Amino acid sequence: MLRTTLSVSGEKVAKMVTYLASSVLIARVVGPEIFGQYSTLVAVAIIFTSISAMGLNALLVKEFLQAPSVERVLTNVIILRLQAACVAATLMIPTIVFGLGFKLLPSAIIALVLPIAIFQVLDSMFESRLEMGQVLKYKTIAYISGLGIKVATVLVWPDLVPLLFAHVAEMLLILFGATIYTAKAGVYFKPVLADWRYRWGLVQKGFPLLLSSGAVLLYMKIDLPMIMAFAGAQEAGVYSVATRLCEALFILSLPIIVGVFPTLQRLYVEDRGRFEKCVGKVFTLLACCGVVTYIVASVAAESLVSALYGVEYAQSVDVIRIFLLSLPIIFVGDLLSRWLIITDNLSLSFYRHILGLLVNVGLNYLLIPLYGGVGAASASVAGYTSAVIVLPILNGRARKFFNFMRFR
């Protein structure tokens, strides 16, 4: 378990570091407008990749564990994902062209990410075998190689289309690595095992989770496309710089959450009183960490943006200082997510993300035309607050998350 946790954490850190490094160079070389276009297209690709996953990512580990034939699951899920990717691409390209005003070529290039994302199926297979170390290996190699490709591309040909090809190349490297390691594990794609009835059953199982995961991704990624639509590429570039830096701080709660999760699971079964006291202590620790991180990062924001991205992105400092107000809430939200799992209240996870999405999107419509990225950051803070604080106050089952307050 510890090895799996370390592998997952290592993969996230490798991705964060390489993506931050590439974003710094790309943003400085191409300027806010092209960087805003690039970041927006990547954000849209992430949203539609989630749609093409059909909610199966959350089910596959269990499916691989329970199925008598791993290759049967692998074959049918890959076929299903490729079919869904084709459908999603037919929706994604017109959305980008007519909704966001991009040309057909960059829209078609970024759509290539959808079928390539079948490597997520292979990730789930390794997770079911407790071999996340393999995922760490091939993804770290791909992230570092992808960083090199992006650096070379932006230095030789600093334009949108080459940057998108570089992004697609990085995704292909992940798929190639996943395929090689899957073959080494002795597992292969076998068309003879294709079964449409089994695939239809997977679609039915995954649909409720598709709604939930879709709400989460829209909730997290909708800001950038909306800024692009309402305020333009320049503002999207400034906002993207701010969110990249802030998102690097969001994972700081991960070591605390991962470390305390087994203890919370045990206490919930053994002693509910001690469980609630432990929840209270972790809540306080995370909230304090979030406040301290906010203060330090807010003070350092201006110097950090100037040093990393340059004066062209000076406006992102205001966005950062507002966006970082959500840090304590996001840290506590990580605890709430684990609490919902432990207490078997997973349906509330969907409701809270829907609430956050509605608040975020509604305020984006009102605030982005008036205040640009600052308005979007304010909408995000309101959305996080609604999902983490407001829903648990309004909902009777979720309100039990705050039971620890009785012990203070």
Secondary structure as UniProt FT lines:
FT   HELIX           2..53
FT   TURN            54..55
FT   HELIX           57..66
FT   HELIX           70..94
FT   HELIX           95..99
FT   HELIX           104..111
FT   HELIX           113..116
FT   TURN            117..118
FT   HELIX           119..128
FT   TURN            129..130
FT   HELIX           132..156
FT   HELIX           160..184
FT   TURN            185..186
FT   HELIX           191..193
FT   HELIX           196..221
FT   HELIX           223..231
FT   HELIX           233..250
FT   HELIX           251..253
FT   HELIX           254..270
FT   HELIX           272..308
FT   HELIX           311..313
FT   TURN            314..315
FT   HELIX           316..323
FT   HELIX           324..326
FT   HELIX           327..342
FT   TURN            343..344
FT   HELIX           346..371
FT   HELIX           373..385
FT   HELIX           386..390
FT   HELIX           391..394
FT   HELIX           396..399
FT   HELIX           400..407
//
